Amino acid sequence: MCIFVIKHRQHKLSSRDHRMTHSPLLRPYVQTFPLKIRSEVTVKMTDRMFEEKQHASLYQKYRFDPPDELKELILQYLDKKKGKPHQLAVDLGCGTGQTSRPLTAYFEQVVGIDVSKSQVEQARAVPGFPNLSYRVGTAEELPFPDGSVDLLTAASAAHWFDAERFIKEATRVLKPRGCLALFGYGDNVKIHYESCGDQLNNIYEEVKQILLPYTSSKVTGANSKLKDLFEAIPYPDKERIEIIPIKQQLSIKNVIGFIQTFSMYQAYLRADPSAASTLLERTTSRILEEMKVSSTEAKVNFIMEYFCVLACKPE
């Protein structure tokens, strides 16, 4: 549940704001969310896991770009259901922009939205994407006109949304035949390195068990692969792909960094900083010992099972 406290104040346009206001591509979208009178939105939520600047920095460094297989699946679905032109994609819960940036090659304009100001600041710091902008906001109240969005995406984020309000808002902003693509990965991660895969997986599972008491109930929505949200989407044209296996190579350093990005690890860190740091140090040492290597740059095969919910708004 969100409580919004909104204050208005006069605000001089920065050069960046001026460019956004006068951009031909953005003009239709900024009309409904004027920049000259900026809104300060304070969102008080039961789950605010990604606010700290350090957490945002970890996200930028260690969270993954969406795999090519998943990106192609989404784009093919959009081409089949709606067709071109692809004008506006909106990436909800965009975090530090890992999903937003790849969309820029396929859409005239991409907007990333996240409730965390720190995450948005990290995303904005990545240069080189002139048709990409970011805003602080929620998936339940979107600053776009009715029927203006071709594609709404959410990567490892939809389980945090208020499902009823999100679906209502998505239906409002999507164009006829516009599409939803909600995806993420389950907790069935497998790690392999030569003959010590079982031991590495056991270590990873032990970390998960330690973090279990700090896991938000919202995360179960991701672990169930968005089953409840999928069933709540009222569109007749929808599908849910439960297993998309993806294998990549990660350094030990990146595996540990990935664990640090978990909301449950950050909750553990807040509750007991010393124990949380010790957990990472001990886990790193155990992995090095099992692999019989001395550097955290050594790489393992990291296998994840992605899932995806695809849905097309009726005409």
C-alpha positions as CSV (number, residue, x, y, z in Angstrom):
1,M,0.0,0.0,0.0
2,C,1.3,3.4,-0.9
3,I,0.6,6.8,0.7
4,F,1.5,9.8,-1.5
5,V,2.3,13.2,-0.1
6,I,2.6,15.7,-2.9
7,K,4.0,19.2,-2.7
8,H,4.4,21.6,-5.5
9,R,7.0,24.3,-5.8
10,Q,8.3,26.6,-8.5
11,H,11.5,25.1,-10.0
12,K,13.8,26.6,-12.6
13,L,14.3,24.5,-15.7
14,S,17.7,22.9,-15.9
15,S,19.3,22.5,-19.3
16,R,18.4,18.8,-19.2
17,D,14.8,19.6,-18.2
18,H,14.6,22.1,-21.1
19,R,15.8,19.6,-23.6
20,M,13.3,17.0,-22.3
21,T,10.4,19.5,-22.5
22,H,11.2,20.5,-26.0
23,S,12.1,17.1,-27.4
24,P,9.6,16.2,-30.2
25,L,9.6,12.6,-28.9
26,L,9.0,13.4,-25.3
27,R,6.6,16.4,-25.8
28,P,3.4,14.2,-25.7
29,Y,4.5,12.6,-22.5
30,V,5.7,15.6,-20.5
31,Q,2.5,17.4,-21.1
32,T,0.8,15.3,-18.4
33,F,3.7,15.7,-15.9
34,P,5.0,19.3,-16.3
35,L,8.6,19.9,-15.4
36,K,8.3,23.6,-14.8
37,I,6.3,22.9,-11.6
38,R,8.1,19.9,-10.2
39,S,6.4,17.5,-7.9
40,E,8.1,16.2,-4.8
41,V,6.6,12.8,-4.2
42,T,7.2,11.1,-1.0
43,V,6.2,7.4,-1.2
44,K,5.8,5.6,2.1
45,M,5.7,1.9,1.4
46,T,5.8,-1.3,3.5
47,D,8.6,-2.5,1.3
48,R,11.3,0.0,0.4
49,M,14.4,-2.2,-0.1
50,F,16.4,-0.3,-2.7
51,E,16.8,3.2,-1.4
52,E,20.4,3.4,-0.1
53,K,23.0,4.8,-2.4
54,Q,25.4,1.9,-1.7
55,H,22.7,-0.6,-2.7
56,A,22.1,1.3,-5.9
57,S,25.8,1.3,-6.7
58,L,25.9,-2.5,-6.1
59,Y,22.9,-2.9,-8.5
60,Q,24.7,-1.0,-11.2
61,K,27.8,-3.1,-10.8
62,Y,26.5,-6.6,-10.3
63,R,23.0,-7.0,-11.6
64,F,22.7,-8.6,-15.1
65,D,21.5,-7.2,-18.4
66,P,18.6,-9.2,-19.7
67,P,19.8,-12.2,-21.8
68,D,19.6,-11.9,-25.6
69,E,17.2,-14.9,-25.7
70,L,14.7,-13.1,-23.5
71,K,15.0,-9.8,-25.3
72,E,14.3,-11.5,-28.6
73,L,11.3,-13.3,-27.2
74,I,9.8,-10.0,-26.0
75,L,10.4,-8.1,-29.3
76,Q,9.1,-11.0,-31.4
77,Y,5.9,-11.1,-29.3
78,L,5.5,-7.3,-29.7
79,D,6.1,-7.5,-33.5
80,K,3.6,-10.3,-33.8
81,K,0.8,-8.8,-31.7
82,K,1.1,-5.1,-32.4
83,G,3.7,-4.6,-35.2
84,K,5.7,-1.4,-35.9
85,P,6.2,1.4,-35.4
86,H,7.7,1.0,-31.9
87,Q,7.5,4.5,-30.4
88,L,7.5,4.3,-26.6
89,A,8.7,1.6,-24.2
90,V,8.4,2.1,-20.5
91,D,10.6,0.1,-18.1
92,L,9.0,-0.1,-14.7
93,G,11.2,-0.8,-11.6
94,C,14.1,0.1,-13.9
95,G,16.7,0.1,-11.1
96,T,19.9,1.3,-12.6
97,G,18.9,0.8,-16.2
98,Q,20.1,-2.7,-17.1
99,T,16.8,-3.4,-18.9
100,S,16.1,0.1,-20.1
101,R,19.3,0.6,-22.1
102,P,19.0,-2.4,-24.4
103,L,15.5,-1.2,-25.5
104,T,16.8,2.0,-26.9
105,A,17.9,0.3,-30.2
106,Y,14.3,-0.7,-30.9
107,F,12.2,2.2,-29.8
108,E,12.0,5.9,-30.6
109,Q,11.8,6.7,-26.9
110,V,12.5,4.7,-23.7
111,V,11.5,5.9,-20.2
112,G,12.7,4.1,-17.1
113,I,10.8,4.6,-13.9
114,D,11.8,3.5,-10.4
115,V,10.6,4.4,-6.9
116,S,14.2,4.7,-5.7
117,K,15.9,8.1,-6.3
118,S,19.3,6.5,-5.7
119,Q,18.7,3.9,-8.4
120,V,17.6,6.5,-10.9
121,E,20.6,8.7,-10.2
122,Q,22.9,5.7,-10.9
123,A,21.0,5.0,-14.2
124,R,21.2,8.6,-15.3
125,A,25.0,8.5,-14.8
126,V,25.5,6.1,-17.7
127,P,26.0,8.2,-20.9
128,G,25.4,7.4,-24.5
129,F,21.6,6.9,-24.8
130,P,20.0,10.1,-26.1
131,N,16.5,8.5,-26.5
132,L,16.4,7.3,-22.9
133,S,15.2,9.2,-19.9
134,Y,14.5,8.3,-16.3
135,R,12.0,9.4,-13.7
136,V,11.3,8.6,-10.0
137,G,7.8,7.2,-9.7
138,T,5.7,4.0,-9.2
139,A,4.2,1.4,-11.5
140,E,0.7,2.3,-10.1
141,E,0.7,5.9,-11.2
142,L,2.3,6.5,-14.6
143,P,2.9,10.0,-16.1
144,F,1.7,9.1,-19.6
145,P,-1.5,9.8,-21.5
146,D,-4.1,7.1,-22.2
147,G,-3.2,4.8,-25.0
148,S,0.4,6.1,-25.5
149,V,2.7,3.2,-24.6
150,D,3.7,0.4,-27.0
151,L,5.5,-1.8,-24.4
152,L,5.6,-2.0,-20.6
153,T,8.4,-4.0,-19.2
154,A,9.4,-4.9,-15.6
155,A,12.5,-7.0,-14.8
156,S,12.6,-8.6,-11.4
157,A,10.3,-5.9,-10.2
158,A,6.6,-6.8,-10.8
159,H,6.4,-8.8,-7.6
160,W,6.7,-5.5,-5.7
161,F,3.8,-3.9,-7.5
162,D,0.2,-3.5,-6.2
163,A,-1.2,-6.0,-8.7
164,E,-4.7,-4.5,-9.0
165,R,-3.6,-0.9,-9.3
166,F,-0.8,-1.8,-11.7
167,I,-3.0,-3.7,-14.1
168,K,-5.5,-0.9,-14.1
169,E,-2.8,1.6,-14.9
170,A,-1.1,-0.6,-17.5
171,T,-4.5,-1.0,-19.3
172,R,-4.9,2.8,-19.3
173,V,-1.5,3.7,-20.8
174,L,-1.0,0.9,-23.2
175,K,-2.0,1.4,-26.9
176,P,-4.5,-1.0,-28.4
177,R,-2.5,-4.2,-29.0
178,G,0.3,-2.8,-26.8
179,C,2.1,-5.4,-24.7
180,L,3.2,-6.2,-21.2
181,A,6.5,-8.1,-20.6
182,L,7.2,-9.0,-17.0
183,F,10.2,-11.2,-16.3
184,G,12.8,-12.2,-13.9
185,Y,14.6,-15.3,-12.6
186,G,13.7,-17.9,-9.9
187,D,15.8,-18.9,-7.0
188,N,16.9,-22.2,-8.7
189,V,20.4,-21.1,-9.4
190,K,23.2,-23.7,-10.1
191,I,26.9,-23.1,-10.0
192,H,29.4,-25.4,-11.7
193,Y,33.2,-25.4,-11.8
194,E,35.0,-28.6,-12.9
195,S,34.1,-31.4,-10.4
196,C,33.0,-29.2,-7.4
197,G,29.6,-28.1,-8.6
198,D,27.7,-29.9,-5.8
199,Q,29.8,-28.3,-3.1
200,L,29.4,-24.8,-4.6
201,N,25.6,-25.3,-4.8
202,N,25.5,-26.3,-1.2
203,I,27.4,-23.2,-0.2
204,Y,25.0,-21.0,-2.2
205,E,22.0,-22.8,-0.6
206,E,23.4,-22.3,2.9
207,V,23.6,-18.5,2.2
208,K,20.0,-18.5,1.1
209,Q,18.9,-20.3,4.3
210,I,20.7,-17.7,6.4
211,L,19.0,-14.9,4.6
212,L,15.5,-16.6,4.6
213,P,14.3,-14.9,7.8
214,Y,15.1,-11.5,6.2
215,T,13.1,-12.3,3.0
216,S,10.1,-10.2,2.2
217,S,6.8,-12.0,1.5
218,K,6.8,-10.0,-1.8
219,V,9.7,-12.1,-3.0
220,T,7.6,-15.2,-3.0
221,G,5.7,-13.6,-6.0
222,A,9.0,-13.8,-8.0
223,N,9.7,-17.3,-6.7
224,S,6.3,-18.4,-7.9
225,K,7.2,-16.9,-11.3
226,L,4.4,-14.3,-11.1
227,K,1.6,-16.9,-11.2
228,D,-0.9,-14.8,-9.3
229,L,-0.2,-11.7,-11.3
230,F,-0.5,-13.6,-14.5
231,E,-3.9,-14.9,-13.5
232,A,-5.0,-11.4,-12.5
233,I,-4.3,-10.0,-16.0
234,P,-7.7,-9.7,-17.7
235,Y,-6.5,-9.9,-21.3
236,P,-7.5,-13.1,-23.2
237,D,-4.2,-13.0,-25.1
238,K,-1.5,-13.8,-22.6
239,E,1.2,-16.5,-21.9
240,R,3.6,-17.4,-19.2
241,I,6.9,-19.1,-19.9
242,E,8.1,-20.7,-16.7
243,I,11.6,-21.8,-17.6
244,I,14.1,-20.1,-19.9
245,P,17.5,-21.6,-18.9
246,I,20.4,-19.1,-19.2
247,K,24.1,-20.0,-18.6
248,Q,26.8,-17.4,-18.2
249,Q,30.2,-17.2,-16.8
250,L,30.7,-15.1,-13.7
251,S,33.7,-14.4,-11.5
252,I,33.6,-15.4,-7.9
253,K,33.7,-11.6,-7.2
254,N,30.6,-11.1,-9.3
255,V,28.7,-14.0,-7.6
256,I,29.4,-12.4,-4.2
257,G,28.4,-9.0,-5.5
258,F,25.2,-10.5,-6.9
259,I,24.4,-11.8,-3.4
260,Q,25.0,-8.3,-2.0
261,T,22.2,-6.9,-4.3
262,F,19.6,-9.2,-2.7
263,S,16.9,-7.3,-0.8
264,M,17.2,-10.0,1.9
265,Y,20.9,-9.5,2.2
266,Q,20.5,-5.7,2.6
267,A,17.9,-6.4,5.3
268,Y,20.4,-8.7,7.1
269,L,23.1,-6.0,6.7
270,R,20.8,-3.4,8.4
271,A,19.9,-5.8,11.2
272,D,23.4,-7.1,11.9
273,P,26.2,-5.4,9.8
274,S,29.0,-7.5,11.4
275,A,27.3,-10.9,10.8
276,A,26.4,-9.9,7.2
277,S,29.9,-8.9,6.3
278,T,31.2,-12.1,8.0
279,L,28.8,-14.1,5.9
280,L,30.3,-12.7,2.6
281,E,33.8,-13.2,3.8
282,R,33.2,-16.8,4.9
283,T,31.3,-17.6,1.7
284,T,34.1,-16.2,-0.5
285,S,36.8,-18.2,1.4
286,R,34.7,-21.4,1.1
287,I,34.3,-21.0,-2.6
288,L,38.0,-20.3,-3.2
289,E,38.9,-23.4,-1.1
290,E,36.5,-25.7,-2.9
291,M,37.7,-24.4,-6.3
292,K,41.3,-24.6,-5.2
293,V,42.0,-21.1,-6.6
294,S,43.4,-18.0,-5.0
295,S,41.8,-15.2,-7.0
296,T,38.1,-14.0,-6.9
297,E,38.5,-13.3,-10.6
298,A,38.3,-17.1,-11.3
299,K,35.1,-17.8,-13.1
300,V,32.3,-20.3,-12.6
301,N,29.4,-21.4,-14.8
302,F,26.3,-19.7,-13.4
303,I,23.0,-21.2,-14.6
304,M,19.7,-19.4,-13.9
305,E,16.1,-20.1,-14.9
306,Y,14.4,-17.0,-16.2
307,F,10.6,-16.7,-16.6
308,C,8.4,-14.3,-18.5
309,V,4.8,-13.2,-18.6
310,L,3.7,-11.8,-21.9
311,A,0.3,-10.2,-22.4
312,C,-1.4,-8.1,-25.2
313,K,-4.0,-5.5,-24.5
314,P,-7.1,-6.0,-26.7
315,E,-8.1,-3.6,-29.4
